[in-house]
Amino acid sequence: MTMTSKVPWPRFAANDKLLDVLAKLSRHYGADPEFVIAGGGNTSVKDGDRLFVKGSGHALETISAEGFVEMDRKQLEVLLNSKLSSDRMAREAEFKAATLAARVHPEKNQRPSVEALLHHLVPKRYVVHTHSTLVNMLTCCVKGPGIARAWAADVVWIPEVDPGFVLSKTLQRSLTDYQKATGRSCPRAILMQNHGLVIAGDTPEEVREHTDWVVSVLRKQMGKARNVESYGPGSRIEAAAGREMVRVIGPALRGLLSVGENLKVVRFSDAPEVIEMAAGREGRTAAVAGPITPDQIVYCKSFPMWFKPKAGATPAQLVERLREALQIHSKRTGSAPHVILVEGLGMFSAGDDLAGAETVRMVYTDAIKVMAGARRLGGVHYMDDDLRKFIEEWEVES
């Protein structure tokens, strides 16, 4: 049983070329929002001393054979065993340059995934890295490492570390330790704290088998915790007053968040999972504590703005309070919010265009689901503040 029945398993033909197989496998998981949202996730296949890895700017849902970057694994191995600068930013600049230098065809001007070295390391032919909602309920949970230890022979847990070179070196050590402890070269799953899932196999079917196993185990784990409230009892704004508030706040945000002459595009959501947080007694505490994944930082900014409207306020008063709240938030965090949670009402997401606003909505809705699941499992593990700041400034991710 796969995570969702809406995405059928692809049909692989005996005469499929290697990259066509990888593209089909990538599109299967990329089309499932329970595994991949926006530009998240990456995949690869090894062919001797070559690695073909997803290129930046390509979505897994629609990727074709041309979307993968051919890498020289010998050069990647040299990079893996290199001694880079102790300064974080200098180290990642060196890492980026070495990764680009490992391209077999630099003249194509393709940008390989920043996790190409990670793909090189995993000792199986196909590697699928996703940001599974269900898996991240565990990887973003304070009790995640303890729960994962119960699967010791089947998984490797990677603690929260700097992305890029440090993540690859940490994985290298973890795989070595795993092999010494189990006699196996590769676990059924690699769980990366506050990040996601890595599954590998020598065939697409092996990838599917291991993925389905992880999903099955986690569904049972979540089933035991389903009666735990996500964000506490809620209090929602009355429907008619809420509709009027949306009509006022939405257009106001378009102007208040805009820079220059171009108005922002703003979307509103009162989906059930959004209302759980926006109306929940503990929703504000959960939302403003910090980001839980790099995707949240990249697409939604690190901190959403929480806005509590004053009962009985006129539209003009509501807009003025909103203006003040935005100024305070921007001063405190250093940037205007992409996500505005209105207590008891729902969520507004902002972008430069409709696609941007929709991406923000999808990514933060996923974060709400992940936090809810992590809370049910024992509590949310928010990203380390130092790591958050590093990712915000990380030129490679940008």
N, C-alpha and C positions, 0 to 999 in steps of 0.2 A: 504494500500500500504506500503510495507516494503522499507527499504532504498535501497535495490538492489534486482532485480528479479533473479539474478544469484544463489542465495542461497534459495532453496525451504524450506518452513516451514516443520519441521519434523512431522511424523505421530506418535502420542501418542496412545498407546493401553491401554485399561481398566486394563489389568493385568501387566502393566509396574511397576517395582519396583521404589521406590522414587528416588534412585540414578541413575537409568536408564533414568528417566524423566529429571533429572538435567543434565546428560551427553548429552542428545539430545539437550536440550535447550542451553547448553554451546557451543556445536559444531556448532549450527546454527549461533550464533553471532560470534564465533571464526573463522568461515570460511569466514566471510565477512570482507575484509580489510578496509572497511569504518568504521568498529567498532573496530577491533582488529588487531594489527600488532605485529609480534614477540611474546614475552611472556607477552604482556600487558593484563590487564583485569583479573577479577576473578569473580566467581559465588558461590552461596551457596544455601542450603535448610535447613529449620528448621524442626525438628521432635521431638516435646516435649522439653525435656531439653537437646537435642542434636542439634549441628550445624555441618553440613557437608560442608566444604569449600575447594575450589581448593587448591591443594598442590603446593608449589613452584617447579619449574622445569617441570611442565606439561603445555602444550599448550592447550588453549581452543579448538582449531580447531580439535584436535585429542583425547581429554581427554575421559577416560572411567570411570566407576563407581569406579575403584580402585585408581583413581587419586585424590579423595577427602579425606580430613582428618577429622576424627570424633572428635569433640570438646565438652567439658562439658560446657554448657551455664551457669551453676551456678558459675563455676570458672571464666568464662569470666565476669560475672556480678560483682564478687568480684574485679576483676582487674579494671573494669570500675569505681568502687567507691573507688579505692585505692588512696593514696597520694604518688606519686612517687617523686624522687629526683628533685630538681630545676635545677640541672646541666643537660644540654641537652643530652650529651652522656651517662651519668650515668642513666638518666631517660629511654632512649631507650634500654639500656642494661637490666634494670629491666623489662621493657615492654616485651622485647623479651623472657626473662626467664619465665615470668608469662604466656605468650602466649603458649610457649612450654609446660609448666606445665599443661595447660588446655587440652592437648591431652588425649583422652580416651585410646589410644593404643600407648604409647611412644615407645614400643618395635619395632614398625614398622619403626621407625626412619624417619617418614615423617615430612616435614617442611610446616606448614600451611601458607597460604598467610599472609603477614604482615598486611593486612586489615581485618583479621578475626573478630576483635572486632567491626569494622564498620558493618560487615554483621550481627553480633549478635544484634546490636542496631536497625536496620531497621525493623519495626514491620509488616512484611509480610513474607510469607513462602519462596518464591523464591526471590533471589536478584541477579541482573546482573549488574556488574560494568564494563563498557567499556571505551575506550579512543576514542570515536567517532570523526572522522574528522570534521564532520559538527557541532557537539555540541561544540567541542573545538575552532571552529571559534568564538563562543560566549564567552566561558569561558576564552579565551586568548585575549579578546577584552577589551579595556579601558572602553567602554560603556556597557560591559556585565551586571554589576549589575543593571544599570538603565533599560536595556531592560528586564531583568528577573523580575524586580519589577512589570512590567505590567502583569505578570502572577501570581501575589502574591498568589492566592488561589490554584494554581496548582503546584508550584515548591518551593523548598528550595535552596537558594544560600549559598554555604559554601565558605567563603573568603580564601585567600591564608594563610595557616598555616603549621606548621611542620607536616610531616606525622607521622603515628604511633599513639601514645597515645593522643597527642594534637588534631589531626584530629578527633579522636573518641569522645573526650570530647566536641569539638566544635559542632560536629554533634548532640550529645546528647542535648546540650542546644538549638540548632536550631530547633530540632524536638519538644522539649517542647514548645518553643515559637510559633511554627507553630500550634500545637494542641490548644493552648490557643486562638490564633487568628482566627482559622477556625473551630474548633470543630472536625477536622479530625486527625487521628493518623498518616497518611502517605501521602505525596504528590504524585502527578503523576510522578514527577522526582526530583532528587537531582542533582544540578549542582555544581561541585567543581571547583573553580577558578584555571586556569592553570593546570587542571588535567583530568577531564572527567565527565562521566555521571553514575548515579546510578538509576536503575529502579527496582521496586519491585512489586510483585503481589502474590496473593494466588494461582494462577494457571499460567501455561505458557502463556495461552491466554491473561491473564490480563497484563503480562509483555509485550507481543507483542502489545497489544492495546495502552499502555502508551508510548512505544517506537515509534510506528508509529505516535502518536500524536505529540511528540517532533519533530520528523523528519519533519512532515507536517508544523508545525508552523515555524520552522527554515528555511525551504526551501522558504516559503513565505517571510520571513525576508531577506534572501539572494537575493531573486528575485528583491527586491526593490533596491538593491545595485549593481546589476550585471554590470552596465555601469561604475562603478568606477574602474580606472586602479589599478592593483595589485601592481606593482613595477615601474610604470612610463614607458615612452617610452624607447625602447631598441635599442641596437646597437650590432649586432652579427658579430663574426669573419667570414670572407668569407669561404665557404665550403671547398675548396681544402686546404687552409692554416690551417683550423681547423682540418682536418683529419690528416695532418702531425703533428700538435701540439699534438694531442691525442697519436699518435705513439711514440712521444718523452716523453711526461709527464708520461704516464701510466707506462712504464717499469722503468723510473727513480724513481717514487714514491715507487715502490716495493722494491728497494734497499735502498732508503733514509729513509724510514719509518721502516725498519726492525731492529730488535734487535738480535744480534747473527747471526747464520748461516741461520735461516729460513726467507725466503723472505715473505713479506706481499702479500696478494692477493688484487688486486685493480680492481674495476669496474668503468666504465664510463657511465654517463647518460646525454643525451641531450633531455630528455622528455620535452614536451611543458611547463609544470609547472616549471621545472628546469630552462629552458631557460628564462622564464619570470623573474626569480630572477637574474640569472647569467648575463643576458644582459640588465636588467632593470636599469634605471638611479639611482633608489633608492634601488637597490638590496643589495649593499654592506652595506649600513646603516642598513637595516633590518636584515641582516645575522649576523653582528658582535655585535649587541646590547645585545645579551645574549640568554640563552635558554628560551623556553616557557613552557616546561613540564618536569616532572621527567624522562619520557621515553627518551627524547632527551639527557639528562645528562647521563643516564645509558648506552645507546647504541651508542651515537654519540660523547660523550664528550660535555662539555658546549658550546664550541666555535668552529665553523668551521674556517678554514683558507681561507682567500680571497686572490687570487693571480692574479695580473694584468700582463700579459706577455707583453714584449716590442716588438713593431712592428719591423719586419726585423731582429730579433735576430737569430743567428745560433742555431742549436740544442745544441751545447756545452754551448753557452751563456744562453740559456733557462734553461738548467739543473743547471747551476751555480746560476742563480737568484732564482731558485726553492729551491736549497739547503740553500741559505741565508734566504729566506722567512720562511722556516721550522724552522731554528735555532731561528729566531726572535720570531716566533709564540710560539715555545716550551718554550722559556725563559719567555715570557710574561704570558702564561697561565699555565705553570707548566707541560705540557704534549704535546706529539705530536698529531696532529689532526687526527681524523678519517674521516673527511669530508674536501675536498679541492674544493672550488668553484673557477673556472677559469673564469675571467671576459670575457663575450662575447662568451664563449665556452661551459660550462656545469659543471658537478659535478663528481669528483672522490671520491669513497668511499673505505676505506681500512679496511681489517680484517685479522685475523690469517688464515682463510680459506675462501672458496667461500661462505659458508653459513653466516659467520660473515660479509663479505663485502656486501652481499646481504641484510642482516638485517639492516646494517647501511644505505644502499641506500634507503630501504623502509621507515625506520623511519624518515630520514631527508627529503625525498620527501614529506612525510606526514606533517612534520613541515612547509615546504614551502607552502603547500596548506592551512594549518591552518593560517599561518601568512598572506597569501594573503586574505583569507576570513575575518580575523580580521581587516585588513587594510581597506577593503571595508565597514565594519560595523562601522568604526570610529577610528581605530588605535590599535596597538598591545600592550597588557599588558605583558611585560616580567617579568620573575620570579624575586622576590626580591633577591638581591645579597647575603644577609645573609642566606636566605633559600637555595639558590643555593649551597653555600659553605657547608652548613649543610648536604645536600643530597649527595654531593660529598664524604663526610667523613662518611656518615651514615652506620654503620656496619650492621644494619639489612637489608638495601636495598642491600648491597654488598653480 
